[in-house]
Amino acid sequence: MNQKLLKLENLIQFHTVCRQLHSLGQRRMLAQWRHGFSSYPVWTTQLYARPWQTDMLIGTGLSQCRLLVTKKEKKSWKFQLPATKSKKEVEVWIGITVEELARAMKKDIDCVYEALLNTAIDIDSLEADSRLDEVWIKEVIKKSGMKLKWSKLKQDKVKENKDAIRRPPADPALLTPRSPVVTIMGHVDHGKTTLLDKLRKTQVAAMEAGGITQHIGAFLVSLPSGEKITFLDTPGHAAFSAMRARGAQVTDIVVLVVAADDGVMKQTVESIQHAKDAQVPIVLAINKCDKPDADPEKVKKELLAYDVVCEDYGGDVQAVHVSALMGDNLMALAEATIALAEMLELKADPTGPVEGTVIESFTDKGRGPVTTAIIQRGTLRKGSILVAGKSWAKVRAMFDEHGKTISEAYPSMPVGIIGWRDLPSAGDEILEVESEPRAREVIDWRKFEQELEKNKDDLKIIEEKRKEHQEAHQKAREQYGTLNWKERSFKKYLERKEQRPLKAKKKAEGDSNVLPIIIKGDVDGSVEAILNIMDTYDASHECELELVHFGVGDISENDVNFAETFDGIIYGFNVNASNVIQQSAARKRVKIKLHKIIYRLIEDLQEELSSRLPCLVEEQPIGEASILATFSVTEGKKKIPVAGCRVQKGQLERQKKFKLIRNGHVIWKGSLTSLKHHKDDVSVIKTGMDCGLSLDEEKVEFKVGDEIVCYEEKEILAKTSWDPGF
Ligand SMILES: Nc1nc2c(ncn2[C@@H]2O[C@H](COP(=O)(O)OP(=O)(O)OP(=O)(O)O)[C@@H](O)[C@H]2O)c(=O)[nH]1
């Protein structure tokens, strides 16, 4: 009985502590308390209810103990089982947070944690703003002796959709012809940039830094006939498919560049596939026809295998032999493009609110956020109010590809737009709305929707964690299933003892061997450049580099949330993080690293990777001695080998580590059992002095001429083996 009272006392003490603990740190203590008590039958019974009923004797004891506790509990903790008559109703909703639930119950937040103790949920990972699953909401309410009521308000509070959307298709009578929007695609080095460059008559190719194509958006080419073609200045299918992945389809025609001396290559095939997937027709530009080994016919034949059938072969794909470098036949290519556009009967409605797509976005020091866009419907004018992604603009100014201010932009026209509040992303849909308040309303709605999505994701993560814990819990139960509580407690004690250092190491390794990162850059080109460098990462065996998110624009709350979820680091190139974002990141313990030079950013990344590697242990010599004589001393019945040495360098320190070297090979490493100068035990022997020493390994025999080295081990920081090549 006394024992039972003692257990009861412990339980009371436990509850008192529970009620006193408030902060997260204290909550962890709470969890430790729980562990501390887990060897008491009262608690272990709650944890592992069924399997131990095999042990009848203890089972009976336990049930009595439970009975006793329950009775006492009824008296002393009325808040737990308050009413038989009318239970207090608590209004809750799906996705309620820990804090909100406590508030709804009019209880301290720790009551929620307390109710979740000894359940499969990991209370250590529960923050005040963590959302609770339905099952846990019910558990808390039940354990608190209250009655659950699903909140109508929260449940039914479906916010009215305030989003802006494209208009329905225009009345055909309003449609007027528009110029084609063209993307140039093809294999690396087949001449895309040179072709664009020649078409635009600028020197982009000559200014290319490190072989990475720089781009500013789009430009217009006017033919002598007065026809116009809009070329997207984003060569390569990566940009094309990135836009498509975001749901943006701006391209009407793909000019497929194939070098006549090289033929169809991997990215030629990928480009064809992208064009087909997007159902965009192709005009073939067989480039480098100026080269002596150019073989345009071979190119056409090779393309047959990919269902690109040129007109000569009875198909409908126009092929133009060009030399981008010499500027040969480019007009024919433009005319072929126009001919195809005519067949496509490209038309748009130039009236009414504007619709378009962001091609590029970047922050300009003087002008703020700038986008290049292709207008797809309506006519854009100064003063128009636009929304794109989660940003809006009152158009302050517009400019063309030469930087010239323009007053109107029609369908298919590329246009630079100034006046954005934030930076939209490439691929974002641009829509004109009637007023600034309406733009704000749209943005608010979109942010709200994003928050909803995030909440859904959070719930998913919580659910996954819960499942994981349940499985682990189940396994633990199976493992202890046939044991009685004494055996179980002992086993757990042994395991804890064994696992404690191991677990910590395991955790440290587990945590440090993955580096999740988020990359943000000022323009697509810079993000692409960084990602290209990251493609060279080849040190996953040391630390995995996990790119969880990337994009263009300043660091946003979304990025911080991503980083928090993945425990990652945000790297920004030529972008900003506002004070609000920095504060939020600090609160969430998210590191934001901003750089203005790509190689500095990569260096920083290398340092971060290095910091996650386990330290290397380096031996630092303290002293060296040579063995001049060997003898043995008798200690009891044992004969202990002793080496007579002279210190040649540094000093020998009794407490440090030692190694024995024979003919350049280390034959022993360990500690000394004695170090004597004449007959005195000493702790240090300096250069030039003689000494006698014995090792902790008695079987090692000394030989005259052996070397004894005294050293200490120092941990040195490891460096990542990843070499990005600059
Ligand atoms: N002889 C000859 N060389 C060309 C022609 N067009 C491009 N080149 C050369 O081919 C090389 C690659 O040209 P780029 O225009 O950079 O090729 P790209 O397809 O844009 O390459 P990436 O941007 O790396 O995908 C350069 O050295 C050009 O000078 C051409 O018509 N004739």
The ligand as an SDF file (V2000), in Angstrom:
LIG
                    3D

 32 34  0  0  0  0  0  0  0  0999 V2000
   30.7200   28.7980  -88.7240 N   0  0  0  0  0  0  0  0  0  0  0  0
   29.6560   29.1340  -88.0350 C   0  0  0  0  0  0  0  0  0  0  0  0
   29.7260   29.2070  -86.7070 N   0  0  0  0  0  0  0  0  0  0  0  0
   28.6160   29.5530  -86.0120 C   0  0  0  0  0  0  0  0  0  0  0  0
   27.3950   29.8350  -86.6450 C   0  0  0  0  0  0  0  0  0  0  0  0
   26.4850   30.1250  -85.6930 N   0  0  0  0  0  0  0  0  0  0  0  0
   27.1160   30.0420  -84.5130 C   0  0  0  0  0  0  0  0  0  0  0  0
   28.4030   29.6920  -84.7020 N   0  0  0  0  0  0  0  0  0  0  0  0
   29.4180   29.4940  -83.6590 C   0  0  0  0  0  0  0  0  0  0  0  0
   29.0560   28.4090  -82.8640 O   0  0  0  0  0  0  0  0  0  0  0  0
   29.4080   28.6470  -81.5170 C   0  0  0  0  0  0  0  0  0  0  0  0
   28.1840   28.5190  -80.6420 C   0  0  0  0  0  0  0  0  0  0  0  0
   27.2520   29.5100  -80.9690 O   0  0  0  0  0  0  0  0  0  0  0  0
   26.1540   30.0490  -79.9450 P   0  0  0  0  0  0  0  0  0  0  0  0
   25.3280   31.0280  -80.6580 O   0  0  0  0  0  0  0  0  0  0  0  0
   26.7820   30.4760  -78.6580 O   0  0  0  0  0  0  0  0  0  0  0  0
   25.3670   28.7100  -79.6850 O   0  0  0  0  0  0  0  0  0  0  0  0
   24.1410   28.4610  -78.6890 P   0  0  0  0  0  0  0  0  0  0  0  0
   23.3140   27.4270  -79.3280 O   0  0  0  0  0  0  0  0  0  0  0  0
   23.5080   29.7460  -78.3470 O   0  0  0  0  0  0  0  0  0  0  0  0
   24.9020   27.8590  -77.4480 O   0  0  0  0  0  0  0  0  0  0  0  0
   24.3900   27.7970  -75.9130 P   0  0  0  0  0  0  0  0  0  0  0  0
   24.0000   29.1960  -75.5110 O   0  0  0  0  0  0  0  0  0  0  0  0
   25.6100   27.2940  -75.1870 O   0  0  0  0  0  0  0  0  0  0  0  0
   23.2670   26.8220  -75.9180 O   0  0  0  0  0  0  0  0  0  0  0  0
   30.0170   30.0530  -81.4930 C   0  0  0  0  0  0  0  0  0  0  0  0
   31.3960   29.9180  -81.5600 O   0  0  0  0  0  0  0  0  0  0  0  0
   29.4880   30.6950  -82.7520 C   0  0  0  0  0  0  0  0  0  0  0  0
   30.3710   31.6690  -83.2610 O   0  0  0  0  0  0  0  0  0  0  0  0
   27.3560   29.7510  -88.0600 C   0  0  0  0  0  0  0  0  0  0  0  0
   26.3490   29.9860  -88.7200 O   0  0  0  0  0  0  0  0  0  0  0  0
   28.5080   29.3960  -88.6870 N   0  0  0  0  0  0  0  0  0  0  0  0
  1  2  1  0
  2  3  2  0
  2 32  1  0
  3  4  1  0
  4  5  2  0
  4  8  1  0
  5  6  1  0
  5 30  1  0
  6  7  2  0
  7  8  1  0
  8  9  1  0
  9 10  1  0
  9 28  1  0
 10 11  1  0
 11 12  1  0
 11 26  1  0
 12 13  1  0
 13 14  1  0
 14 15  2  0
 14 16  1  0
 14 17  1  0
 17 18  1  0
 18 19  2  0
 18 20  1  0
 18 21  1  0
 21 22  1  0
 22 23  2  0
 22 24  1  0
 22 25  1  0
 26 27  1  0
 26 28  1  0
 28 29  1  0
 30 31  2  0
 30 32  1  0
M  END
$$$$
